[in-house]
Amino acid sequence: SQDMDTMRSAVFPGVIKSIITKYRRGFKHQKLFEIANVHEVDSSNILPKEKCKVCFAVLGSYFKSNWIGKVEADNFYYLKGVAEQVLKLFTDNYDFVRSNEKFFHTGKSADILVNGVKIGYIGELHPEYYDYLDIDEKLYIAEIDLSLLMEKGDKGLPQYRKISQYPYVYKDISLIVDRNTEAKLIYNSIKVFSDLIKDVELFDIYSGEKIGEDKISMTFRIYFNDLNKTLTDEETNKIVGSIIDDLSKRYGATLR
C-alpha cells in the first residue's frame, strides 16, 4: 500500500500507530513492544544496512486501578527499568544522558549509551504531538538498537546460569558523602566489589543539618548469594566492612 512503500529506519512510529488504533477503540492504558528489522543509510555502502531494533512504549498508567484507588507512577522510570533489564543481558557498561531528540519532551528524555556509543533513546513524546494524535494520556517510548548492542556489549550472547537453591541475604548500609558525589559511582563500586554480590539498590537519600549542609546520605541495600551454600552474617559482614573501607578511600565516605 502507499503508506507502506518506504523502508523504515525506526520502529517506534509503527508502535505509535498501533497504540493510537487501540486508543480510538477504548484502550486508554497500554503497554506494547515490537522487535523488527529496520534499514539505515550507511555512507560506506550503496545499499541501506539492515538492523534489528526493539521498541517498547507505555500509554497512560501501567498499573491497574484497584480498591485502594488509582496508582500514580512515573512511566519514564518504569521504561528505564525495562531498558536496563535488556541492557544488562549484554553489558554492565551503560549510561543514560540528556537527549536532544526533537520528538521527545525537553527534560523528560535520555539517550542510551553503551561503552560511550549511542544505541537508543527513551522519553516522553513531545506535547506538541498530543493534539495531532488526539490523545489525552502521556506516551513514553524507548527504542534500542539490538544489533549495535550486541556489537558493543562485552558479555556476548546471554548464557544459561545455574539458579542458586540457597537463600539471598541482604545488608543495608547508609553512607555520608560530599553532596556533589554521584550515586552512580558508589553504586558501581559496590556492584563489582565481590562475586557474591548479586544486586544493589539505592533506596533512600537524606540531606539536612544533622549531617552537614555540604553532605548527603545514601542508603544502599546489597544482596548476596552463593551457589554452593547459605552465607553467614560473618561472611557478609566481612564483605560489607571491606566495601566501607574501599568507599572511604575512594570517595571519603563515612558510615552514618
trRosetta pair geometry for C-beta under 8 A, 3 or more apart (Angstrom, degrees):
i j d omega theta_ij theta_ji phi_ij phi_ji
1 4 4.9 64 58 25 83 104
1 5 7.3 -124 93 -41 39 87
2 5 5.9 -35 -150 -10 32 122
7 38 7.5 126 164 -166 88 56
7 39 4.2 -5 151 39 132 135
7 48 6.4 169 98 66 151 163
8 11 7.3 110 122 -85 132 36
8 13 6.8 -145 -145 50 132 120
8 14 6.9 -42 -96 -32 177 114
8 38 5.4 -74 100 -132 79 95
8 39 7.1 111 68 32 37 81
9 38 5.4 96 -152 166 22 120
9 39 6.3 -74 -91 77 64 54
9 40 5.2 89 -140 -92 100 73
9 41 7.9 -43 -100 -3 129 76
10 13 6.2 92 89 -3 101 94
10 38 6.2 60 -61 -133 14 159
10 53 7.1 -69 -144 91 48 165
10 55 7.7 82 169 -70 80 135
10 143 6.3 9 -161 -171 98 168
11 14 6.1 -66 -174 42 54 109
11 15 6.2 50 138 -23 83 110
11 34 5.5 -168 176 90 123 109
11 35 7.8 -38 -125 -128 159 19
11 36 5.1 144 -113 47 112 110
11 38 6.2 -113 -54 -53 75 126
11 53 4.9 -159 -18 97 121 114
11 54 7.1 -54 41 -162 164 10
11 55 3.9 -163 97 -13 117 126
11 143 5.9 165 49 -130 99 117
12 15 5.1 -55 -144 38 44 115
12 16 6.1 48 157 -23 73 100
12 55 4.6 -174 -75 -142 70 147
12 57 7.0 117 -138 -62 91 123
12 141 5.0 64 -141 -171 134 139
12 143 5.2 -90 -42 -60 112 130
13 16 5.7 -51 -149 34 33 113
13 17 6.5 37 151 -22 63 103
14 17 5.5 -49 -150 32 35 115
14 18 6.6 35 152 -18 65 101
14 34 6.6 -80 96 76 113 168
14 36 7.4 8 58 20 150 163
15 18 5.7 -53 -153 35 34 110
15 19 6.4 35 149 -20 66 106
15 32 5.6 166 -159 107 99 125
15 33 7.6 -14 -121 -133 132 23
15 34 5.3 -153 -81 12 101 123
15 55 4.9 -134 -26 112 149 131
15 56 7.9 -156 -146 -116 157 15
15 57 5.2 142 145 -2 130 134
15 141 7.2 137 88 -127 134 110
16 19 5.5 -55 -148 36 33 114
16 20 6.3 32 155 -19 67 105
16 57 7.2 171 -75 -109 61 172
16 125 7.7 103 -110 -91 127 145
16 133 7.4 -89 175 -116 112 140
16 139 7.2 69 -120 170 94 151
16 141 7.4 -31 -66 -85 98 136
17 20 5.9 -53 -147 35 29 109
17 21 6.5 33 153 -22 62 105
18 21 5.7 -53 -151 33 32 114
18 22 6.6 23 156 -11 65 107
18 32 6.2 161 98 -157 125 165
18 34 7.8 130 12 -48 151 133
19 22 6.0 -62 -151 42 30 104
19 23 6.0 36 151 -28 67 109
19 30 5.6 177 -133 79 90 150
19 32 6.1 -136 -73 11 93 143
19 57 6.3 -77 -60 105 143 139
19 59 5.4 142 -165 -36 127 141
19 139 6.9 113 130 -128 158 126
20 23 5.3 -50 -142 33 33 118
20 24 6.5 31 159 -18 64 104
20 133 5.7 -118 -103 -166 125 103
20 134 8.0 84 -149 60 109 84
20 135 6.9 -109 -112 -55 82 122
21 24 6.3 -60 -155 35 26 106
21 25 6.9 12 149 -8 60 111
22 25 5.6 -66 -153 42 38 107
22 27 4.2 -32 154 51 99 132
22 30 6.0 101 95 -88 138 147
23 26 8.0 166 -179 31 28 12
23 27 6.0 -87 -88 72 36 74
23 28 6.6 74 -139 -104 78 41
23 30 7.3 -95 -69 -12 81 134
23 59 6.8 -94 -81 153 116 162
23 135 5.7 -29 172 -108 161 110
23 137 7.7 -148 -128 33 125 117
27 30 5.5 66 141 -68 113 108
28 59 7.5 -139 162 127 41 109
28 60 5.4 89 140 -66 76 158
28 136 7.9 -23 -146 61 108 100
28 137 5.9 134 179 -36 82 141
29 59 6.3 -170 -139 97 34 78
29 60 3.6 -105 -103 89 74 135
29 61 5.3 -37 -125 55 133 65
29 62 7.1 180 178 -84 108 33
29 137 7.0 -165 -86 -138 60 163
30 57 7.6 16 106 105 99 93
30 58 7.2 179 91 -150 57 40
30 59 4.4 23 45 43 91 110
30 60 6.9 86 14 31 59 106
31 56 7.5 4 -175 -176 80 97
31 57 7.5 177 -148 89 43 51
31 58 5.4 -4 -104 -106 76 77
31 59 7.9 -150 -64 26 39 68
31 62 5.5 67 -67 -124 120 105
32 56 6.9 -177 96 -148 48 56
32 57 5.3 -5 60 56 90 93
33 54 6.6 6 -177 -178 107 95
33 55 6.5 175 -150 92 61 50
33 56 3.9 -17 -99 -100 98 86
33 57 7.4 165 -83 15 52 63
34 54 7.2 177 90 -150 43 55
34 55 5.4 -1 55 56 86 94
34 56 7.9 171 18 -79 53 50
35 52 6.8 15 -180 -178 92 99
35 53 7.4 -172 -146 95 56 38
35 54 4.7 -19 -99 -100 80 85
35 146 7.3 23 -143 -18 104 150
36 52 7.4 -175 101 -146 23 64
36 53 6.6 -20 65 62 67 78
36 55 8.0 -22 24 12 100 102
37 50 5.4 0 -175 -172 117 103
37 51 6.9 152 -153 79 67 32
37 52 5.6 -42 -95 -93 65 65
37 53 7.9 117 -123 17 21 74
38 50 7.4 156 80 -151 33 56
38 51 5.7 -26 64 66 81 85
38 52 7.8 139 17 -109 75 18
38 53 5.5 -3 7 12 122 121
39 48 3.9 57 172 133 108 136
39 49 6.8 152 -154 71 63 36
39 50 5.6 -31 -96 -95 76 59
39 51 7.4 151 -97 19 26 77
40 48 6.1 152 69 -166 22 95
40 49 5.4 -28 65 60 80 90
40 51 6.1 6 6 6 112 125
41 48 5.4 -58 -83 -107 53 84
41 49 7.7 127 -129 13 8 82
42 45 4.5 40 79 30 110 101
42 48 7.2 122 6 -145 80 40
42 49 4.6 46 -17 -17 127 123
45 48 7.6 138 99 -103 117 7
45 49 6.0 106 49 -59 148 95
51 145 6.1 -18 159 -154 135 99
51 146 7.8 155 166 56 85 71
51 147 4.3 -116 -151 19 87 145
51 148 7.2 11 -154 -27 133 87
52 145 7.9 112 82 -168 50 55
52 146 4.6 -50 104 65 97 115
52 147 5.0 124 37 -46 77 93
53 120 7.9 147 -148 -101 103 104
53 143 6.0 16 172 -177 121 98
53 144 6.6 168 -157 85 75 43
53 145 5.3 -40 -102 -107 93 49
53 146 6.0 177 -107 5 28 86
53 147 7.6 -52 -61 5 62 91
54 86 7.0 -155 74 -137 147 156
54 143 7.1 174 89 -149 45 55
54 144 5.3 -6 57 57 91 93
54 146 5.6 74 -11 -47 98 115
55 141 6.7 -15 -168 -167 103 95
55 142 6.9 165 -151 87 56 50
55 143 4.4 -14 -101 -101 86 87
55 144 7.9 177 -79 20 44 61
56 79 6.7 176 98 -137 104 96
56 82 5.8 -95 88 129 153 147
56 83 7.9 -159 47 -68 120 74
56 141 7.8 160 87 -153 40 51
56 142 5.5 -7 59 59 82 98
57 79 7.9 4 -121 -107 29 132
57 139 6.5 0 -175 -174 114 90
57 140 6.5 166 -154 88 64 54
57 141 4.7 -13 -104 -103 98 70
57 142 7.4 -177 -78 23 53 63
58 62 5.2 -49 -146 -60 127 116
58 75 4.6 -156 92 -158 135 126
58 78 6.4 30 -23 91 168 129
58 79 6.0 -139 4 -63 119 107
58 139 7.5 169 86 -151 47 48
58 140 4.9 -2 55 57 92 103
59 135 7.3 -75 -153 -177 123 145
59 137 5.2 84 173 105 84 129
59 138 7.5 177 -147 88 52 41
59 139 5.1 -11 -102 -105 82 79
59 140 7.9 -170 -74 25 39 66
60 137 3.8 -39 -72 -158 80 146
60 138 7.2 134 -79 48 30 63
61 65 7.7 70 92 -50 147 82
61 70 7.2 -146 -56 -171 174 96
61 71 6.7 139 -173 76 133 79
61 72 7.5 -87 -111 -114 122 37
61 73 6.6 108 -143 36 86 97
61 75 7.8 -138 -115 -65 38 110
62 73 6.9 -72 45 72 88 138
62 75 6.5 122 -11 -111 111 96
62 78 5.9 163 33 168 145 164
63 71 3.9 -48 102 73 148 133
63 73 5.8 109 -8 -5 121 133
64 71 7.9 45 68 22 31 119
65 69 7.0 -60 -155 158 92 27
65 70 4.9 -32 -110 -98 109 63
65 71 6.9 -167 -100 5 53 78
66 69 7.6 -15 68 26 59 23
66 71 7.9 30 18 -29 90 107
68 71 7.7 47 86 -66 115 88
73 78 6.3 62 141 -48 123 125
74 77 4.8 51 96 17 109 105
74 78 6.9 172 95 -13 56 87
75 78 5.0 -51 -144 37 44 118
75 79 6.1 41 158 -16 74 102
75 124 7.7 102 78 -88 109 95
75 138 6.8 175 31 102 137 114
75 140 4.3 -176 122 3 119 148
76 79 6.2 -61 -154 40 26 104
76 80 6.2 30 148 -23 63 109
76 108 6.0 -120 -85 -170 143 88
76 122 7.2 118 -155 141 75 107
76 123 7.1 9 -123 -129 103 40
76 124 6.5 -58 -76 -42 103 95
76 140 5.9 -151 -80 -128 54 140
77 80 5.1 -45 -139 35 38 119
77 81 6.4 46 155 -23 63 99
78 81 5.8 -56 -159 31 29 112
78 82 6.8 28 146 -17 63 103
78 140 7.8 110 63 84 99 155
79 82 5.3 -49 -149 35 40 113
79 83 6.2 43 151 -20 69 103
79 122 5.6 172 121 -159 120 122
79 140 5.2 -152 -20 135 146 125
79 141 7.7 99 -149 118 161 6
79 142 4.7 169 170 -25 118 127
80 83 5.6 -52 -148 37 32 113
80 84 6.4 35 151 -23 64 105
80 96 6.8 -8 -138 -80 115 161
80 110 7.6 42 -103 44 112 137
80 122 6.1 136 -84 126 70 161
80 142 7.7 170 -76 -86 41 142
81 84 5.6 -51 -147 32 32 113
81 85 6.7 37 153 -22 62 100
82 85 5.8 -52 -157 28 33 113
82 86 7.0 29 149 -14 63 102
82 142 6.9 161 81 48 111 152
83 86 5.8 -57 -158 36 36 110
83 87 6.2 34 149 -19 70 109
83 112 6.4 -126 174 -99 137 143
83 120 7.3 -165 -145 102 124 142
83 122 5.8 -83 -43 -68 156 143
83 142 5.1 -118 -69 180 118 152
83 144 6.5 152 -140 -55 93 126
84 87 5.4 -54 -141 39 35 113
84 88 6.0 40 159 -27 68 106
84 94 7.5 179 -122 82 70 139
85 88 6.0 -49 -143 30 26 113
85 89 7.5 39 152 -30 54 96
86 89 6.1 -50 -170 13 36 115
86 90 7.9 -2 150 7 62 105
86 144 6.0 169 113 37 146 167
86 149 7.7 -28 142 -166 101 166
87 90 6.5 -84 -167 47 40 92
87 91 6.3 -58 174 61 80 82
87 94 4.6 -21 178 -26 142 167
87 112 7.3 -141 -80 -173 132 125
87 114 6.9 -162 -145 -88 106 112
87 144 7.6 -142 -69 -128 82 148
87 149 7.1 -121 -116 -145 63 126
88 91 7.6 -103 -121 70 25 39
88 92 6.7 39 -128 -91 71 65
89 155 7.1 -160 141 81 40 143
89 158 4.7 -45 -168 -70 100 119
90 114 7.7 -5 102 -141 115 148
90 149 5.3 108 66 156 164 97
90 150 6.2 -111 -128 -96 141 48
90 153 3.1 -62 158 -131 104 160
90 154 7.7 106 155 33 68 42
90 155 5.2 -173 -165 47 31 108
90 156 7.7 -162 -139 60 70 16
90 158 7.5 -74 -68 -54 62 82
91 94 5.9 119 97 -42 107 94
91 114 5.5 103 62 -153 153 111
91 115 7.1 -91 -163 -33 158 95
91 149 7.6 -141 8 -169 114 80
91 152 7.2 -39 -39 115 154 78
91 153 4.0 -140 -38 -138 104 78
91 154 5.2 83 -112 25 96 78
91 155 5.7 -156 -73 -6 45 100
92 154 8.0 -63 28 57 72 109
92 155 7.7 94 -15 -51 77 118
92 191 7.5 -177 -168 129 136 138
92 192 7.8 134 128 -72 156 109
93 114 6.5 90 96 -162 80 64
93 115 5.3 52 113 -71 126 69
93 154 6.5 45 18 11 122 125
94 112 6.7 -10 -172 -174 113 87
94 113 6.4 156 -159 85 60 56
94 114 5.0 -25 -102 -97 84 71
95 112 7.8 155 80 -158 44 45
95 113 4.6 -15 60 61 90 108
96 110 4.1 26 -179 157 99 146
96 111 7.2 158 -154 73 53 43
96 112 6.2 -22 -101 -101 72 60
96 113 7.5 -173 -79 19 23 83
96 122 7.3 -42 -133 42 118 120
97 110 6.2 139 66 -160 25 89
97 111 5.4 -22 65 56 83 94
97 113 6.2 29 5 -12 110 124
98 109 7.5 74 -161 87 54 72
98 110 6.4 -62 -102 -112 23 67
98 111 7.4 12 93 10 25 90
99 104 5.9 34 97 54 128 154
99 109 4.1 -78 53 125 123 105
99 110 5.2 165 -23 -141 102 9
99 111 4.5 137 -93 -40 88 76
99 121 5.3 88 -117 -143 148 113
99 122 7.8 175 -28 52 146 50
99 123 6.0 -113 50 -44 143 140
100 111 8.0 -11 15 -41 67 119
101 104 4.7 67 83 4 101 112
101 109 6.2 -116 48 155 103 151
101 111 7.6 139 -24 -76 106 88
101 121 5.5 67 -22 -171 149 164
101 123 7.0 173 61 31 121 146
102 126 7.3 -26 152 -42 54 149
103 125 6.6 -39 156 -141 85 70
103 126 5.7 -128 -175 -3 36 111
103 129 7.2 36 -158 -40 83 144
104 108 6.9 -151 167 82 97 75
104 109 3.5 59 153 -76 147 154
104 121 7.2 -122 -47 156 144 126
104 123 3.6 29 -145 105 130 147
104 124 6.5 102 -161 66 78 48
104 125 6.9 -85 -116 -115 47 24
104 126 5.9 95 122 -53 8 82
105 108 4.1 3 88 50 115 116
105 109 6.2 154 60 -32 62 103
105 123 6.3 -166 39 165 76 107
105 124 4.2 -8 14 81 127 103
105 125 6.9 51 -31 90 91 23
105 126 5.3 160 -71 -105 53 48
105 127 6.3 68 -103 -25 102 80
106 109 7.5 -55 -113 19 19 110
106 126 7.8 47 -19 -115 69 95
108 123 5.6 117 115 -159 68 89
108 124 4.3 -8 121 22 131 113
109 121 6.7 12 180 178 104 104
109 122 6.6 175 -152 94 63 48
109 123 2.6 1 -109 -102 88 144
109 124 6.7 -117 -64 30 84 61
110 121 6.9 177 93 -153 44 65
110 122 5.5 -6 58 59 86 91
110 123 6.5 157 14 -66 53 95
111 118 5.2 -43 176 -127 124 110
111 120 7.4 152 -165 91 58 42
111 121 5.2 -37 -111 -101 55 84
112 118 7.0 103 72 -153 52 62
112 119 5.6 -65 101 66 99 79
112 120 4.1 -3 47 69 126 89
112 121 6.2 -146 2 -74 86 27
112 122 6.4 72 -46 -11 107 100
112 142 7.8 68 -36 -161 136 100
112 144 6.4 -42 76 -104 156 89
113 116 5.9 -3 178 -129 122 14
113 117 6.3 140 -155 63 76 29
113 118 5.7 -44 -95 -87 73 50
113 119 7.0 121 -128 11 24 84
114 117 5.8 -33 67 61 70 86
114 119 5.1 8 10 -4 111 136
114 148 7.6 150 47 131 128 92
114 149 6.1 116 -11 -123 165 66
114 152 4.6 120 106 110 116 128
114 153 6.3 -45 178 -76 143 64
115 152 5.1 -153 37 177 121 106
115 154 7.3 113 -62 -35 128 108
117 148 7.0 -135 126 172 125 118
117 152 5.2 -135 54 -113 134 155
118 121 7.7 13 -171 -59 108 85
119 144 6.0 26 130 -157 97 75
119 145 4.8 -124 -170 47 75 99
119 148 4.6 -167 -126 102 99 121
119 149 5.3 109 177 -69 151 76
119 152 6.6 -138 -68 40 132 141
120 142 6.8 48 156 178 125 78
120 143 5.2 -160 -150 99 99 57
120 144 3.8 -45 -68 -103 156 52
120 145 5.8 -164 -63 1 84 72
120 149 7.9 3 -22 -60 117 112
121 142 7.2 -156 101 -141 44 56
121 143 6.2 9 51 51 74 87
122 140 7.5 22 -179 177 82 96
122 141 7.1 -161 -141 100 50 50
122 142 3.9 0 -107 -106 94 93
122 143 7.8 -180 -77 20 59 52
123 140 6.9 -138 125 -146 22 76
123 141 6.8 -13 63 58 57 76
123 142 7.9 121 5 -83 45 64
124 138 5.9 -33 -145 -177 118 110
124 139 7.0 120 -157 78 66 49
124 140 5.2 -44 -94 -96 62 76
124 141 8.0 120 -121 16 19 73
125 129 5.3 -81 159 61 114 133
125 130 7.3 133 104 -61 114 79
125 138 7.7 174 42 -170 88 63
125 139 4.5 9 10 79 127 103
125 140 7.4 -136 -10 -86 77 27
125 141 6.3 68 -58 -3 88 114
126 129 5.5 93 72 -3 79 102
127 130 5.6 -36 -162 4 53 118
128 131 7.2 -50 -172 27 41 102
128 132 7.4 33 141 -8 65 113
129 132 5.3 -62 -155 44 50 115
129 133 5.7 36 152 -12 82 111
130 133 6.0 -62 -141 47 28 100
130 134 8.0 129 162 -52 54 9
130 135 5.7 -101 -152 66 76 78
130 136 7.6 87 -178 -99 117 23
130 139 7.8 171 -94 10 87 107
131 134 7.1 24 -176 -76 32 49
133 139 7.9 -16 84 -8 163 150
135 139 6.8 52 99 -38 151 118
144 149 6.0 26 164 -46 109 137
145 148 3.9 31 111 25 120 114
145 149 6.2 160 91 -21 63 85
146 149 5.3 -51 -140 36 34 117
146 150 6.3 33 160 -17 67 103
147 150 6.2 -58 -154 36 26 106
147 151 6.5 23 149 -17 62 111
148 151 5.4 -57 -146 39 36 114
148 152 5.9 13 163 -2 72 112
149 152 6.4 -64 -134 49 24 93
149 153 5.5 34 163 -36 64 113
150 153 5.9 -41 -126 25 24 117
150 157 7.3 16 -139 -81 110 71
153 156 7.3 -153 108 -31 105 17
155 158 7.4 27 124 -86 122 53
156 159 7.5 28 94 -31 110 106
162 227 6.1 67 95 -140 119 128
164 225 5.2 174 40 167 164 119
164 226 6.9 129 -133 92 142 30
164 227 4.9 -123 -98 -109 95 52
166 225 6.7 152 87 -159 94 83
166 226 6.2 -19 74 71 146 73
166 227 7.4 151 23 -154 114 14
166 228 7.6 -13 -12 74 143 18
166 229 6.2 74 -96 130 163 16
166 230 4.8 -156 -162 -76 117 63
166 231 7.7 114 140 -9 131 71
167 225 7.8 -131 120 -116 30 92
167 230 6.2 27 39 -123 87 101
168 198 6.9 -93 -125 48 113 140
168 223 5.3 -11 -176 -168 123 103
168 224 6.8 144 -164 70 68 45
168 225 4.9 -44 -106 -73 72 107
169 223 7.4 143 76 -157 40 53
169 224 4.7 -25 67 63 91 102
169 225 7.2 160 20 -75 72 55
169 230 7.9 104 -43 -173 118 75
169 231 5.0 -114 14 71 142 115
169 236 5.5 -118 114 -62 133 155
170 221 5.4 11 180 180 126 96
170 222 6.3 158 -153 79 71 45
170 223 4.9 -29 -94 -96 94 62
170 224 7.0 171 -87 13 38 76
171 221 7.5 165 83 -153 34 54
171 222 5.2 -16 60 58 83 100
171 224 7.3 31 0 -12 98 116
171 236 5.6 167 -35 152 130 121
171 237 7.4 157 -106 -85 151 55
171 240 5.2 -84 119 -78 157 139
172 219 6.2 7 -174 -177 102 101
172 220 7.1 168 -150 86 56 43
172 221 5.2 -25 -96 -99 78 71
172 222 7.7 175 -86 15 27 75
173 219 7.1 179 91 -147 38 59
173 220 5.6 -9 59 57 85 90
173 222 6.9 18 6 -7 105 116
173 240 6.2 173 -63 -159 129 110
173 243 7.3 -170 0 97 169 127
173 244 6.8 -146 -156 -76 145 102
173 255 6.9 -77 -164 -124 96 93
174 204 7.5 -33 -109 81 102 117
174 217 5.7 10 179 -178 101 109
174 218 7.2 171 -151 86 56 36
174 219 4.4 -21 -98 -96 81 87
174 255 7.0 86 76 -165 67 61
174 256 3.9 -60 114 43 109 124
175 186 6.8 -174 68 -147 150 145
175 217 6.9 161 81 -151 38 61
175 218 5.4 -17 60 61 91 85
175 219 7.7 165 16 -86 65 38
175 220 7.3 8 3 4 110 104
175 244 7.6 -170 -97 -123 108 82
175 247 6.4 -54 -132 131 151 149
175 253 4.4 -11 -172 -169 122 119
175 254 7.0 138 -158 67 68 33
175 255 6.6 -48 -104 -102 61 42
175 256 6.5 -145 -90 -18 8 95
176 211 5.4 -152 -126 -163 128 127
176 212 8.0 88 -176 34 128 109
176 215 5.3 11 -176 178 101 127
176 216 7.3 163 -148 81 59 31
176 217 5.2 -30 -92 -94 71 77
176 253 6.8 144 68 -157 45 63
176 254 5.0 -23 57 63 100 88
176 255 7.7 15 12 100 88 5
176 256 5.1 117 -36 -76 98 89
177 181 4.1 -58 137 41 128 155
177 186 7.0 -139 -26 -67 159 134
177 215 7.0 151 79 -153 25 78
177 216 6.3 -28 66 64 74 80
177 218 6.7 -11 18 10 112 111
177 251 5.4 -12 -133 142 125 118
177 252 6.6 118 -136 82 74 80
177 253 4.9 -30 -80 -99 96 80
177 254 8.0 165 -72 21 51 64
178 181 4.9 112 66 -27 78 102
178 214 6.5 -26 -144 149 74 90
178 215 6.5 -72 -111 -109 30 58
178 216 7.5 15 124 21 22 88
178 251 7.6 -135 21 174 94 87
178 252 6.6 47 -22 72 100 126
179 207 7.0 58 -113 -119 103 132
179 213 8.0 -30 -47 140 140 50
179 214 5.4 -114 -6 -175 115 47
179 215 6.1 -134 -51 -109 79 6
179 216 4.8 104 -112 -23 60 107
181 185 6.6 -104 -179 55 83 128
181 186 7.0 64 147 -38 116 110
181 216 7.2 -156 48 52 95 112
181 251 5.5 81 -134 -167 139 124
181 253 7.9 159 168 -76 172 92
182 185 4.7 95 75 -5 94 101
182 186 7.6 -170 99 0 56 81
183 186 5.7 -58 -157 40 43 109
183 187 5.9 46 147 -25 74 109
183 202 5.5 48 178 -115 131 164
183 205 7.5 -68 -82 -90 137 123
183 218 5.7 166 -116 -123 97 147
184 187 5.4 -54 -143 38 32 116
184 188 6.1 30 160 -18 67 107
185 188 6.1 -54 -144 37 26 107
185 189 6.4 27 155 -20 61 109
185 251 6.8 136 116 -81 125 136
186 189 5.8 -59 -151 35 29 112
186 190 6.5 24 156 -15 65 107
186 202 8.0 96 87 -90 113 120
186 218 6.2 121 74 88 162 153
186 220 7.1 -148 134 -49 114 140
186 247 6.4 45 -132 -132 89 125
186 251 6.7 -64 -82 15 89 167
186 253 7.1 104 -113 -77 117 147
187 190 6.1 -63 -154 37 27 106
187 191 6.2 28 154 -26 66 111
187 200 5.7 161 -155 110 77 133
187 202 6.0 -65 -84 -42 115 115
187 220 7.1 176 -100 -112 68 130
188 191 5.6 -52 -141 31 31 115
188 192 6.6 4 170 1 65 108
189 192 7.1 -76 -152 45 22 90
189 193 6.6 45 152 -60 60 101
189 243 7.8 129 127 -156 96 87
189 246 6.8 -175 168 123 119 119
189 247 6.2 130 111 -90 145 87
189 250 6.5 -167 -119 63 155 166
189 251 8.0 -144 -4 -15 163 124
190 193 5.6 -40 -154 -9 33 123
190 197 6.8 -157 154 -168 75 160
190 200 5.0 119 102 -112 120 153
190 220 6.2 156 -6 150 176 162
190 222 6.2 -117 173 -98 126 117
190 243 5.8 46 -118 -154 82 130
190 247 7.7 3 -65 -66 87 124
191 197 6.4 -167 -150 121 34 129
191 199 8.0 -11 -124 -147 91 26
191 200 5.0 -109 -80 7 81 132
192 197 7.9 -112 -61 70 6 129
193 197 6.0 60 57 0 87 149
193 239 7.1 126 120 -177 120 99
193 242 7.3 154 175 106 125 104
193 243 5.4 21 -163 -100 172 95
193 246 6.8 172 -122 48 120 161
194 197 4.8 103 66 -9 85 98
194 224 8.0 -1 93 -118 128 98
194 239 5.3 -43 -23 -145 160 129
196 224 5.0 15 146 -152 99 93
196 225 6.7 -180 -168 57 68 36
196 226 5.9 -18 -126 -73 102 83
196 231 6.9 107 -170 -90 132 144
196 235 7.9 -107 174 146 171 114
196 236 7.8 -138 128 -100 135 75
196 239 6.6 -117 68 -83 126 163
197 200 6.8 15 173 -54 118 98
197 222 5.9 -52 -132 -171 107 103
197 223 7.1 104 -160 74 60 55
197 224 6.1 -43 -95 -96 49 68
197 239 7.4 -176 -55 159 100 143
198 223 5.0 -65 64 105 93 103
198 224 6.8 134 6 -129 92 17
198 225 4.9 11 -25 24 140 110
199 222 7.9 167 89 -155 51 42
199 223 4.3 14 55 41 88 127
200 220 5.8 -11 -171 -173 98 116
200 221 7.2 157 -158 80 48 53
200 222 5.5 -8 -109 -107 81 67
200 223 7.2 -143 -69 18 39 80
201 220 6.7 152 78 -158 46 63
201 221 4.5 -6 57 53 101 101
201 223 7.8 58 -6 -21 97 104
202 205 7.3 28 166 -54 108 94
202 218 6.1 -39 -143 -172 108 105
202 219 7.3 120 -157 78 59 51
202 220 5.6 -36 -95 -99 60 76
203 219 6.0 -59 65 97 75 99
203 220 7.5 122 13 -123 77 28
203 221 5.7 23 1 -8 126 112
204 217 7.8 -18 119 115 94 96
204 218 7.5 150 88 -159 60 39
204 219 3.9 10 58 42 103 123
205 216 6.5 -7 -169 176 95 109
205 217 6.9 152 -159 84 45 62
205 218 5.7 -8 -106 -104 76 66
205 219 7.5 -143 -66 18 36 79
206 211 7.3 104 111 5 100 141
206 216 7.3 156 80 -167 44 63
206 217 4.2 -11 60 60 94 114
206 219 7.7 46 -2 -18 102 105
207 211 7.1 -104 -139 60 45 118
207 215 7.2 172 -130 96 82 57
207 216 4.8 -34 -84 -113 102 77
207 217 7.0 -178 -72 18 48 77
208 211 6.4 79 63 23 68 88
209 212 7.6 46 -161 -76 34 16
209 213 7.0 2 -103 -62 56 77
211 215 4.6 -114 134 93 99 127
211 216 7.6 118 102 -101 137 11
211 217 5.7 -179 -51 -43 173 108
211 256 7.1 -35 -104 -121 129 108
212 215 4.0 67 71 9 104 115
217 256 5.3 48 -134 -77 122 149
219 256 8.0 -67 -81 36 87 140
222 240 7.0 170 53 -96 148 94
222 243 7.6 -152 -77 -30 165 175
224 231 5.4 -60 125 49 124 167
224 236 5.1 -148 11 -110 165 113
224 239 7.2 133 -99 57 135 152
225 231 7.2 -134 -119 -10 22 125
226 229 5.3 -14 99 56 132 68
226 230 7.4 -176 52 -99 109 9
226 231 5.4 129 -3 -57 115 96
231 235 5.0 -119 -165 77 89 131
231 236 5.5 86 145 -47 126 101
232 235 4.9 99 57 4 78 100
232 236 7.2 -159 92 2 41 86
233 236 6.1 -63 -143 46 32 101
233 237 5.6 33 160 -22 70 114
234 237 6.0 -55 -138 38 22 111
234 238 6.5 29 157 -25 58 106
235 238 5.9 -55 -156 28 27 113
235 239 7.0 22 151 -14 61 104
236 239 5.7 -54 -153 35 38 110
236 240 6.3 39 150 -20 69 105
237 240 5.5 -51 -144 37 35 113
237 241 6.3 39 155 -22 65 104
238 241 5.8 -52 -151 33 29 113
238 242 6.6 27 152 -16 62 106
239 242 5.7 -57 -152 38 33 110
239 243 6.3 39 149 -24 67 104
240 243 5.5 -51 -149 32 34 116
240 244 6.5 34 153 -20 65 102
241 244 5.8 -52 -150 33 32 110
241 245 6.6 32 152 -17 64 105
242 245 5.6 -52 -149 36 34 113
242 246 6.3 36 152 -21 66 106
243 246 5.7 -57 -150 36 30 112
243 247 6.2 24 156 -14 67 108
244 247 5.9 -56 -142 40 30 107
244 248 6.2 36 155 -26 63 107
244 253 7.2 -125 -153 103 63 112
244 255 5.8 -1 -144 -62 136 109
245 248 5.7 -55 -150 32 28 116
245 249 6.7 24 155 -15 63 105
246 249 6.0 -60 -154 36 31 107
246 250 6.2 17 155 -10 67 112
247 250 5.7 -58 -137 45 33 106
247 251 5.6 -32 -176 39 72 106
247 253 4.0 -23 136 41 106 139
248 251 7.6 -73 -111 59 12 65
248 252 6.6 23 -161 -139 50 19
248 253 5.3 -101 -82 62 50 71
248 254 6.7 70 -110 -81 100 52
250 253 7.6 6 66 2 82 104
